[in-house]
Amino acid sequence: MAGKQDEKRKAAKPGKRREKRAEDAAPGKDPKGATPRKDAKGAKDPKPGKGTKDPKPGKDAKPGKDAKRGRPAKRPGADGSGARPLRELLRVTPGERPDLGSLDPSSTPGGPAGKAAGAEATAALAQPLGALQERLYAASTAGDRRRLLLVLQGMDTSGKGGTLKHVIGLFNPSGCRIKAFKAPTAEELEHPFLWRIKRELPRPGEIGIFDRSHYEDVLIARVRALVPPHRVRTRYAQINRFEKALAEDGVTVVKVFLHIGYEEQRTRLLQRLDDPDKHWKFNVGDIEERGAWPAYQEAYEVALERCSTDAAPWYVVPANRKWYRNWAISTLLREHLEEIDPQYPKGDFDVEECRRRLLEG
């Protein structure tokens, strides 16, 4: 593990220009002046927001736009019968960089036909999810070490908190371990960046949920130059080794990037300003962060490309439509839990003898 996180968390000034490296484009650069990067095959990536009428980066892509590298495919059939699993449709192909600018954050790949149907379908998942969770926990009482970790990442207002409320609410809370990661504390900065993550991992039989995660150390750390560029580059490999070790120890890692549009984020932030009861959710710093939107989109693309592996793949969930977000994440969890297929342990006692004793007493 490279070094300690003892660097001070200083935010670089918006728009500050840094030296461009062959491997990583300079973050925070104005999209009009950005030089298109090249992927491993030599193809140029489009500039953030290319193909839209609004010159602002990250504007929602038009529905029906053709797929680009790593873009989730469209799912045949809205009811899911006879269709490909959602995990195949939303998965980021290992080694390929998704073009977030061409992925419509309002799309509903594989989803139910509309908000009402989506809410109904999500509610219907409560029973199977609850049953699978119970089996997972029960199996752990007999020594089964398997557990599941849901990692939620996304721009501000993308719905990490909403997912906790509407999706994780379908589970028994006693079997869940939830952790929201904030800016590192003084103690955490004295340790390698994965130190605080390892302390919050789910135990056998549990479902863990991370609201933000170790990926902050290759996202905001990259965009705001909180650590030297070479330190950020080494962290991708560290993360991959860490997640591979988790998988080998029985942890099913489900990493979800909540893909929200630039204009949708503006709308949600304005809604928070318009409602005094939501002022506590508003952070003035969110406005400044919007100024670094192109850099964050690029940072996410790089992280998705380098850290979507067979052991711990990334899934891109369009998040403009909250009902689809809830259904998609619930469905992803169901598919992964069904693959784990936990079983109730067999009793180590004589059932009939115990029954007889109870009836006689």
Secondary structure, DSSP 8 states (H G I E B T S, - for coil): --S-S-S------TT------SSS--TT--TTT----B-TTS-B---TTTT-SS-STT----TT----TT-----S-SS-TTS--HHHHHB--TT----GGGS-TT--TT--SSHHHHHHHHHHTHHHHHHHHHHHHHHHTTT---EEEEEEEESTTSSHHHHHHHTGGGS-GGGEEEEE--S--HHHHTS-TTHHHHTT---TT-EEEEES-GGGGGTHHHHTT-S-HHHHHHHHHHHHHHHHHHHHTTEEEEEEEEE--HHHHHHHHHHHHH-GGGGGG--THHHHHHTTHHHHHHHHHHHHHHH--SSS-EEEEE-SSHHHHHHHHHHHHHHHHHHH-------SS-HHHHHHHHHH-
